[in-house]
Amino acid sequence: MSLPTKAKVVIIGGGIHGLSTAWKLSETYKNPGDIVVLEKKDTAAGASGIACGVVRNNYFQPAMRELMAHSVSVWESDPKAFKYNPVGYLQISPEVMHEDVASIYKQQKAIGYESTFIEGEKDCANYMKGIFDDWQAQGITSILHEKKGGYAFNKDSIKALENKSTSNGVQVMKGVKVTGFKRGSNSKAVTGVETDKGTIDCEQVVIGAGPWARDFWNMLELPKTANIKGKDGKMHVTDMWTYWMLQEGVIGVEPDFLKTNDGKQPPVVHVDSTAPLYSDKTKKLITDKIWGIYYKPDIEGLGVQGGTSPYIVKKHYKRI
Ligand SMILES: Cc1cc2nc3c(=O)[nH]c(=O)nc-3n(C[C@H](O)[C@H](O)[C@H](O)COP(=O)(O)OP(=O)(O)OC[C@H]3O[C@@H](n4cnc5c(N)ncnc54)[C@H](O)[C@@H]3O)c2cc1C
């Protein structure tokens, strides 16, 4: 397929952001060729293809609450196509997180997002033993059990968004790298998108480039620093972009390993802990700082998937 010379909307990036935007906009822009998605590699080639796939409403920013509730309803609109598993989500926390998670629960309750909140070490242990009779975690003083949410097999979800978009007439162009923007002759307004395969004139551009957003920020010559008001009430000048590295892995386990007492698929289990973590092989202390693990079935079969706390990447790979 050759690159079109014009479109109403050009969307950059074939991840969950670009393709869900394409799908929803295709309900308004109905002519074939109105919407073009440009993806430098393949759909699901970026963060959307490697994400853990957990669908939850447990984010500390209050503004996220209703947005996440809405997003969960989109997953629920076609669970089969999205390979979405609505098993629910458990946030299991030590005392240092109690207050924050309690406020998330209150916000969920206020908007009618179904969840249960359990408090106190004894009640938390009993609640978890009611789900897994061999539950052992120590020092847990709160549990937020979201009854909605769960997990999705993310690569399949992205392909489903691609199919929903293309069947509404969206053109998804793969192997096309955006290199810059065309500007109006007398203004800085963007009037087109430049790529390694040619230029597309357009009325609107949506940037859904995930971790590559910095490249587009630079192409648009936007500021390199941001002014942020700190807890001290003072303004601080920071670099515009900070990258964090998050590592995850999957350990294979027997198919019945994580089933609940009544033999069902478990909710996504996310445990944070301040209890010292020892290696069961060497018995050495791994950390006495707060640590966390989460598990959910993996696409290859049941597996424990987990990650550590992210860390800041100090040295950037220079692209432009
Ligand atoms: C390890 C990990 C685990 C995660 N787990 C979860 C989770 O469990 N639940 C959750 O909700 N979120 C999770 N996230 C976050 C989530 O993956 C991202 O927020 C989300 O996928 C971002 O989607 P996106 O479409 O914005 O970006 P991406 O999926 O990265 O898509 C951007 C696309 O833009 C393309 N692109 C870049 N530059 C150009 C260019 N110049 N021209 C054309 N195309 C270009 C890229 O190839 C890429 O395909 C996780 C992230 C990571 C890294």
The ligand as an SDF file (V2000), in Angstrom:
LIG
                    3D

 53 58  0  0  0  0  0  0  0  0999 V2000
    7.2570   -3.5360   31.2940 C   0  0  0  0  0  0  0  0  0  0  0  0
    5.9580   -2.7540   31.2520 C   0  0  0  0  0  0  0  0  0  0  0  0
    4.8120   -3.2520   31.8830 C   0  0  0  0  0  0  0  0  0  0  0  0
    3.6380   -2.5370   31.8600 C   0  0  0  0  0  0  0  0  0  0  0  0
    2.5160   -3.0860   32.4430 N   0  0  0  0  0  0  0  0  0  0  0  0
    1.3330   -2.4570   32.3350 C   0  0  0  0  0  0  0  0  0  0  0  0
    0.1470   -3.0550   32.8290 C   0  0  0  0  0  0  0  0  0  0  0  0
    0.1640   -4.1520   33.3770 O   0  0  0  0  0  0  0  0  0  0  0  0
   -1.0280   -2.3760   32.6930 N   0  0  0  0  0  0  0  0  0  0  0  0
   -1.0790   -1.1350   32.0860 C   0  0  0  0  0  0  0  0  0  0  0  0
   -2.1800   -0.5610   31.9660 O   0  0  0  0  0  0  0  0  0  0  0  0
    0.0360   -0.5460   31.5910 N   0  0  0  0  0  0  0  0  0  0  0  0
    1.2220   -1.1760   31.6970 C   0  0  0  0  0  0  0  0  0  0  0  0
    2.3500   -0.5930   31.1910 N   0  0  0  0  0  0  0  0  0  0  0  0
    2.2250    0.7340   30.5580 C   0  0  0  0  0  0  0  0  0  0  0  0
    1.6670    0.5870   29.1340 C   0  0  0  0  0  0  0  0  0  0  0  0
    2.3490   -0.4490   28.4680 O   0  0  0  0  0  0  0  0  0  0  0  0
    1.8330    1.8980   28.3530 C   0  0  0  0  0  0  0  0  0  0  0  0
    1.3040    2.9740   29.0900 O   0  0  0  0  0  0  0  0  0  0  0  0
    1.1140    1.8260   27.0120 C   0  0  0  0  0  0  0  0  0  0  0  0
    1.3770    0.6120   26.3290 O   0  0  0  0  0  0  0  0  0  0  0  0
    1.5480    2.9860   26.1340 C   0  0  0  0  0  0  0  0  0  0  0  0
    0.8860    2.8460   24.9100 O   0  0  0  0  0  0  0  0  0  0  0  0
    1.1790    3.8290   23.7280 P   0  0  0  0  0  0  0  0  0  0  0  0
    0.2850    3.4470   22.6050 O   0  0  0  0  0  0  0  0  0  0  0  0
    1.1210    5.2260   24.2340 O   0  0  0  0  0  0  0  0  0  0  0  0
    2.7360    3.5660   23.3530 O   0  0  0  0  0  0  0  0  0  0  0  0
    3.4400    2.3320   22.5950 P   0  0  0  0  0  0  0  0  0  0  0  0
    2.7130    1.0550   22.7880 O   0  0  0  0  0  0  0  0  0  0  0  0
    4.8770    2.3660   22.9660 O   0  0  0  0  0  0  0  0  0  0  0  0
    3.2640    2.7020   21.0720 O   0  0  0  0  0  0  0  0  0  0  0  0
    4.0180    3.7310   20.4630 C   0  0  0  0  0  0  0  0  0  0  0  0
    4.2510    3.3070   19.0400 C   0  0  0  0  0  0  0  0  0  0  0  0
    4.8010    4.4210   18.3260 O   0  0  0  0  0  0  0  0  0  0  0  0
    5.7010    3.9050   17.3680 C   0  0  0  0  0  0  0  0  0  0  0  0
    6.6060    4.9940   16.9840 N   0  0  0  0  0  0  0  0  0  0  0  0
    7.5680    5.5930   17.7390 C   0  0  0  0  0  0  0  0  0  0  0  0
    8.2280    6.5170   17.0400 N   0  0  0  0  0  0  0  0  0  0  0  0
    7.6740    6.5250   15.7950 C   0  0  0  0  0  0  0  0  0  0  0  0
    7.9370    7.2660   14.6080 C   0  0  0  0  0  0  0  0  0  0  0  0
    8.8980    8.1900   14.5370 N   0  0  0  0  0  0  0  0  0  0  0  0
    7.1590    7.0200   13.5050 N   0  0  0  0  0  0  0  0  0  0  0  0
    6.1670    6.0690   13.5330 C   0  0  0  0  0  0  0  0  0  0  0  0
    5.9030    5.3370   14.6280 N   0  0  0  0  0  0  0  0  0  0  0  0
    6.6290    5.5580   15.7460 C   0  0  0  0  0  0  0  0  0  0  0  0
    6.4070    2.7660   18.1070 C   0  0  0  0  0  0  0  0  0  0  0  0
    6.9990    1.8340   17.2190 O   0  0  0  0  0  0  0  0  0  0  0  0
    5.2640    2.1660   18.9160 C   0  0  0  0  0  0  0  0  0  0  0  0
    4.6390    1.0620   18.2650 O   0  0  0  0  0  0  0  0  0  0  0  0
    3.5790   -1.2850   31.1980 C   0  0  0  0  0  0  0  0  0  0  0  0
    4.7140   -0.7780   30.5450 C   0  0  0  0  0  0  0  0  0  0  0  0
    5.8970   -1.5120   30.5710 C   0  0  0  0  0  0  0  0  0  0  0  0
    7.0940   -0.9540   29.8340 C   0  0  0  0  0  0  0  0  0  0  0  0
  1  2  1  0
  2  3  1  0
  2 52  2  0
  3  4  2  0
  4  5  1  0
  4 50  1  0
  5  6  2  0
  6  7  1  0
  6 13  1  0
  7  8  2  0
  7  9  1  0
  9 10  1  0
 10 11  2  0
 10 12  1  0
 12 13  2  0
 13 14  1  0
 14 15  1  0
 14 50  1  0
 15 16  1  0
 16 17  1  0
 16 18  1  0
 18 19  1  0
 18 20  1  0
 20 21  1  0
 20 22  1  0
 22 23  1  0
 23 24  1  0
 24 25  2  0
 24 26  1  0
 24 27  1  0
 27 28  1  0
 28 29  2  0
 28 30  1  0
 28 31  1  0
 31 32  1  0
 32 33  1  0
 33 34  1  0
 33 48  1  0
 34 35  1  0
 35 36  1  0
 35 46  1  0
 36 37  1  0
 36 45  1  0
 37 38  2  0
 38 39  1  0
 39 40  1  0
 39 45  2  0
 40 41  1  0
 40 42  2  0
 42 43  1  0
 43 44  2  0
 44 45  1  0
 46 47  1  0
 46 48  1  0
 48 49  1  0
 50 51  2  0
 51 52  1  0
 52 53  1  0
M  END
$$$$
